[in-house]
């Protein structure tokens, strides 16, 4: 898996570089520079706004288990996303780091793990709705894009099937995994069975509260809409005033492609190709869409580096406290 991730990252980097080169390094660089520090600051501030509903969505699930620490879950969500966006790991690595950030601040691992799994599911469900909204906007503005919409619709079908299987695995398959763990672990890993049982119990308890799950889903949908509006902010930052619904559609379609390419670290190449292709459907020059993609990369680094450094500081302090 590590070798595959590295290979995909290198291919993606090559694709992204080739795209920028094909449309002119100078033109893309000038478009990025036109945003200036103010444009980058606006994009970064908007991303911080997006983190709020995402952190609150995760916190809603923890409240089912009597844990109400919205700031901790907001922080862990920032760690999850920044790790995904700037570290050479797949999306799955971001999920693990986010759950780890919770445990550093005193959230038990069963709650951290179970809420992470259910939060991912709720976010995926909201993403399906968001992608469907993007397809509707696309067909309303670009009637000749039926081939693109058909491909997206097929992808949505597989996504829905994946959701069904994922939820089943959380709710129905855990006992089977528990039995397998008990047989394999035997005496050497006797704690594995207890750990799986604790996780299964947490998942079952979370699914007994559909009201909280609905709130989590709605907050994630708000987060997706805000992410689409973030593209609107980015395009305006480089001097291209596009409509909000067009920006939402571009981000929705891009999110669908990114979800399918979740094994590609930092969406290398996928993000650039998506912006160039989907932006062109709305009449946006490819070099400007590529500039927005690079501005988004700059945003991820600007926010992500301080977040990850602070996370490591918390880890170091906890290690010192544990060792004495």
C-alpha positions as CSV (number, residue, x, y, z in Angstrom):
1,X,0.0,0.0,0.0
2,X,2.9,2.4,0.8
3,X,4.5,1.7,-2.6
4,X,1.2,2.2,-4.3
5,X,0.6,5.5,-2.6
6,X,4.1,6.7,-3.6
7,X,3.6,5.6,-7.2
8,X,0.2,7.3,-7.4
9,X,1.6,10.5,-5.9
10,X,4.4,10.6,-8.4
11,X,2.0,10.0,-11.3
12,X,-0.3,12.7,-10.0
13,X,2.5,15.1,-9.6
14,X,3.6,14.5,-13.2
15,X,0.0,14.9,-14.4
16,X,-0.4,18.2,-12.5
17,X,2.9,19.5,-13.8
18,X,2.1,18.6,-17.3
19,X,-1.3,20.3,-17.1
20,X,0.2,23.5,-15.8
21,X,2.9,23.3,-18.5
22,X,0.5,22.7,-21.3
23,X,-1.4,25.9,-20.5
24,X,1.7,27.9,-19.8
25,X,3.6,28.1,-16.6
26,X,3.8,31.9,-16.9
27,X,0.1,32.4,-17.4
28,X,-0.8,30.2,-14.5
29,X,1.8,31.8,-12.3
30,X,0.6,35.3,-13.2
31,X,-3.0,34.3,-12.3
32,X,-1.9,32.9,-8.9
33,X,0.2,36.1,-8.2
34,X,-2.8,38.3,-9.0
35,X,-4.5,37.0,-5.9
36,X,-1.8,38.5,-3.7
37,X,-1.6,38.1,0.0
38,X,-5.0,39.5,0.5
39,X,-6.5,36.9,-1.8
40,X,-4.7,34.1,-0.1
41,X,-5.7,35.4,3.3
42,X,-9.4,35.5,2.2
43,X,-9.2,31.9,1.0
44,X,-7.5,30.8,4.3
45,X,-10.1,32.6,6.5
46,X,-12.9,31.0,4.5
47,X,-11.4,27.6,5.1
48,X,-11.3,28.2,8.8
49,X,-15.0,29.0,8.6
50,X,-15.6,25.7,6.9
51,X,-13.9,23.8,9.8
52,X,-16.6,25.1,12.2
53,X,-19.6,23.0,11.0
54,X,-17.3,20.0,10.3
55,X,-16.0,20.1,13.9
56,X,-19.5,20.6,15.3
57,X,-20.8,17.6,13.3
58,X,-18.2,15.3,14.9
59,X,-18.9,16.8,18.3
60,X,-22.6,15.9,17.9
61,X,-21.8,12.2,17.7
62,X,-19.6,12.4,20.8
63,X,-22.4,14.0,22.8
64,X,-24.3,10.7,22.4
65,X,-21.6,9.2,24.6
66,X,-21.7,12.1,27.1
67,X,-18.7,13.9,25.7
68,X,-19.2,17.6,24.8
69,X,-15.9,19.2,23.7
70,X,-16.6,21.1,20.5
71,X,-13.2,22.8,20.5
72,X,-11.3,19.5,20.8
73,X,-13.3,18.0,17.9
74,X,-12.8,21.2,15.8
75,X,-9.1,20.9,16.4
76,X,-9.1,17.2,15.6
77,X,-11.0,17.9,12.4
78,X,-8.3,20.5,11.4
79,X,-5.6,17.8,12.0
80,X,-7.5,15.3,10.0
81,X,-7.9,17.6,7.0
82,X,-4.5,19.2,7.0
83,X,-2.8,15.7,7.3
84,X,-4.8,14.6,4.3
85,X,-4.1,17.7,2.3
86,X,-0.3,18.1,2.8
87,X,1.2,14.8,4.1
88,X,2.1,12.0,1.6
89,X,-0.6,9.7,2.9
90,X,-4.0,8.7,1.5
91,X,-7.2,10.0,3.0
92,X,-7.2,7.0,5.3
93,X,-4.1,8.4,7.0
94,X,-5.9,11.6,7.7
95,X,-8.7,9.7,9.5
96,X,-6.2,8.0,11.7
97,X,-4.4,11.2,12.6
98,X,-7.7,12.9,13.4
99,X,-8.7,10.2,15.8
100,X,-5.2,10.3,17.3
101,X,-5.6,14.0,17.9
102,X,-8.7,13.3,20.0
103,X,-7.0,10.8,22.2
104,X,-4.2,13.3,22.9
105,X,-6.8,15.5,24.5
106,X,-8.3,12.9,26.7
107,X,-11.0,11.3,24.5
108,X,-11.0,7.5,24.9
109,X,-10.0,5.5,21.9
110,X,-13.3,3.6,21.5
111,X,-15.2,7.0,21.4
112,X,-12.6,8.5,19.1
113,X,-12.6,5.6,16.7
114,X,-16.4,5.0,16.6
115,X,-17.2,8.7,16.1
116,X,-14.6,8.9,13.4
117,X,-16.2,6.0,11.5
118,X,-19.7,7.3,11.8
119,X,-18.6,10.9,11.1
120,X,-17.0,9.7,7.8
121,X,-20.2,7.9,6.9
122,X,-22.3,11.0,7.6
123,X,-19.9,13.1,5.6
124,X,-20.0,10.7,2.7
125,X,-23.8,10.7,2.6
126,X,-23.8,14.5,2.6
127,X,-21.2,14.4,-0.2
128,X,-23.5,12.3,-2.3
129,X,-26.2,14.9,-1.9
130,X,-23.7,17.6,-2.7
131,X,-22.5,15.9,-5.9
132,X,-26.1,15.4,-7.0
133,X,-26.6,19.1,-6.5
134,X,-23.6,19.8,-8.7
135,X,-25.0,17.5,-11.4
136,X,-28.3,19.4,-11.3
137,X,-26.6,22.8,-11.6
138,X,-24.4,21.4,-14.4
139,X,-27.4,20.2,-16.5
140,X,-29.2,23.5,-15.9
141,X,-26.3,25.6,-17.1
142,X,-24.6,23.3,-19.6
143,X,-27.3,21.2,-21.3
144,X,-24.8,19.5,-23.6
145,X,-23.0,18.0,-20.7
146,X,-25.1,14.8,-20.5
147,X,-22.1,12.5,-21.1
148,X,-20.3,14.0,-18.0
149,X,-23.5,13.9,-15.9
150,X,-24.1,10.2,-16.9
151,X,-20.6,9.3,-15.7
152,X,-21.1,11.2,-12.4
153,X,-24.5,9.5,-12.0
154,X,-22.9,6.1,-12.4
155,X,-20.3,7.1,-9.9
156,X,-23.1,8.1,-7.5
157,X,-24.7,4.7,-7.8
158,X,-21.5,3.0,-6.8
159,X,-21.1,5.5,-4.0
160,X,-24.5,4.7,-2.6
161,X,-23.8,1.0,-2.8
162,X,-20.5,1.7,-1.0
163,X,-22.4,3.6,1.8
164,X,-24.8,0.7,2.2
165,X,-22.0,-1.8,2.6
166,X,-20.0,0.5,4.9
167,X,-23.0,1.0,7.2
168,X,-23.7,-2.7,7.2
169,X,-20.1,-3.3,8.1
170,X,-20.3,-0.9,11.1
171,X,-23.7,-2.3,12.3
172,X,-23.7,-5.9,11.4
173,X,-20.2,-7.2,10.7
174,X,-18.5,-6.2,13.8
175,X,-19.4,-9.3,15.8
176,X,-18.0,-11.4,13.0
177,X,-14.7,-9.5,13.1
178,X,-14.8,-9.9,16.9
179,X,-14.9,-13.7,16.5
180,X,-12.1,-13.6,13.9
181,X,-10.0,-11.4,16.2
182,X,-10.6,-13.8,19.1
183,X,-9.4,-16.8,17.1
184,X,-6.4,-15.1,15.5
185,X,-5.2,-13.2,18.5
186,X,-5.6,-16.1,20.9
187,X,-3.4,-15.5,23.9
188,X,-0.9,-13.1,22.4
189,X,-3.5,-10.5,21.4
190,X,-6.2,-11.2,23.9
191,X,-7.0,-7.5,24.2
192,X,-8.0,-7.5,20.5
193,X,-11.4,-9.1,21.3
194,X,-12.1,-6.7,24.1
195,X,-11.1,-3.8,21.9
196,X,-13.4,-4.9,19.1
197,X,-16.3,-5.5,21.5
198,X,-15.8,-2.0,22.9
199,X,-15.8,-0.5,19.4
200,X,-18.9,-2.5,18.5
201,X,-20.7,-1.2,21.6
202,X,-19.8,2.4,20.8
203,X,-21.0,2.0,17.2
204,X,-24.3,0.4,18.3
205,X,-24.9,3.2,20.8
206,X,-24.3,5.9,18.1
207,X,-26.8,4.4,15.7
208,X,-29.5,4.4,18.4
209,X,-29.7,8.2,18.3
210,X,-30.9,9.0,14.7
211,X,-31.6,12.7,15.7
212,X,-27.9,13.3,16.4
213,X,-27.0,11.5,13.2
214,X,-29.3,13.7,11.2
215,X,-27.8,16.9,12.8
216,X,-24.3,15.5,11.9
217,X,-25.4,14.9,8.3
218,X,-26.9,18.4,8.0
219,X,-23.8,20.1,9.4
220,X,-21.7,18.2,6.9
221,X,-24.0,19.2,4.0
222,X,-23.5,22.9,5.2
223,X,-19.8,22.3,5.2
224,X,-19.9,21.0,1.6
225,X,-21.9,24.1,0.5
226,X,-19.4,26.3,2.2
227,X,-16.6,24.5,0.4
228,X,-18.3,25.3,-2.9
229,X,-18.5,28.9,-1.9
230,X,-14.8,28.7,-1.1
231,X,-14.2,28.2,-4.8
232,X,-16.2,31.3,-5.4
233,X,-13.9,33.2,-3.1
234,X,-10.8,31.8,-4.8
235,X,-12.0,32.6,-8.3
236,X,-12.8,36.2,-7.2
237,X,-9.3,36.4,-5.6
238,X,-7.7,35.9,-9.0
239,X,-10.0,38.4,-10.6
240,X,-12.6,36.1,-12.2
241,X,-16.1,36.8,-10.8
242,X,-18.1,33.7,-11.4
243,X,-21.5,32.8,-10.1
244,X,-21.9,31.1,-6.7
245,X,-23.9,28.2,-8.2
246,X,-21.1,27.6,-10.8
247,X,-18.5,27.5,-8.1
248,X,-20.6,25.1,-6.1
249,X,-21.0,22.8,-9.1
250,X,-17.3,22.7,-9.8
251,X,-16.5,21.8,-6.2
252,X,-19.2,19.2,-6.1
253,X,-18.1,17.5,-9.2
254,X,-14.4,17.7,-8.1
255,X,-15.3,16.2,-4.7
256,X,-16.9,13.3,-6.5
257,X,-13.8,12.6,-8.5
258,X,-11.6,13.1,-5.4
259,X,-13.6,10.6,-3.4
260,X,-13.1,8.0,-6.2
261,X,-9.4,8.7,-6.1
262,X,-9.0,8.5,-2.3
263,X,-5.8,6.4,-2.6
264,X,-4.0,9.2,-4.3
265,X,-2.1,11.2,-1.7
266,X,-3.1,14.9,-1.5
267,X,-5.2,14.4,-4.6
268,X,-2.0,15.0,-6.7
269,X,-3.0,15.7,-10.3
270,X,-6.6,14.7,-9.6
271,X,-7.4,18.2,-8.2
272,X,-5.7,20.0,-11.0
273,X,-7.3,17.9,-13.8
274,X,-10.7,18.3,-12.1
275,X,-10.5,22.1,-11.9
276,X,-9.3,22.4,-15.5
277,X,-11.9,20.0,-16.8
278,X,-15.0,21.1,-14.8
279,X,-14.1,24.7,-15.0
280,X,-14.0,24.5,-18.8
281,X,-17.6,23.2,-18.8
282,X,-18.6,26.6,-17.4
283,X,-16.5,28.5,-19.8
284,X,-13.6,29.2,-17.5
285,X,-10.1,29.2,-19.1
286,X,-8.1,26.3,-17.9
287,X,-5.1,28.4,-16.8
288,X,-7.3,30.3,-14.4
289,X,-8.8,27.1,-13.0
290,X,-5.3,25.7,-12.5
291,X,-4.4,28.9,-10.7
292,X,-7.3,28.4,-8.3
293,X,-6.1,24.8,-7.7
294,X,-2.6,26.1,-6.9
295,X,-4.1,28.8,-4.7
296,X,-5.9,26.1,-2.8
297,X,-2.6,24.2,-2.4
298,X,-1.1,27.4,-0.9
299,X,-4.0,27.6,1.4
300,X,-3.6,24.1,2.6
301,X,0.1,24.6,3.3
302,X,-0.5,28.0,5.0
303,X,-3.0,26.5,7.4
304,X,-1.7,23.0,7.6
305,X,2.0,23.5,8.6
306,X,1.2,25.4,11.8
307,X,-1.6,23.0,12.7
308,X,0.6,19.9,12.3
309,X,3.5,21.5,14.2
310,X,1.2,22.4,17.0
311,X,-0.2,18.9,17.0
312,X,3.3,17.5,17.3
313,X,3.9,19.9,20.2
314,X,0.9,18.4,22.0
315,X,2.2,14.9,21.3
316,X,5.6,15.8,22.7
317,X,4.1,17.3,25.9
318,X,2.0,14.2,26.4
319,X,5.0,11.9,25.9
320,X,7.0,13.9,28.5
321,X,4.1,13.7,30.9
322,X,3.8,9.9,30.4
323,X,7.6,9.3,30.9
324,X,7.9,11.3,33.9
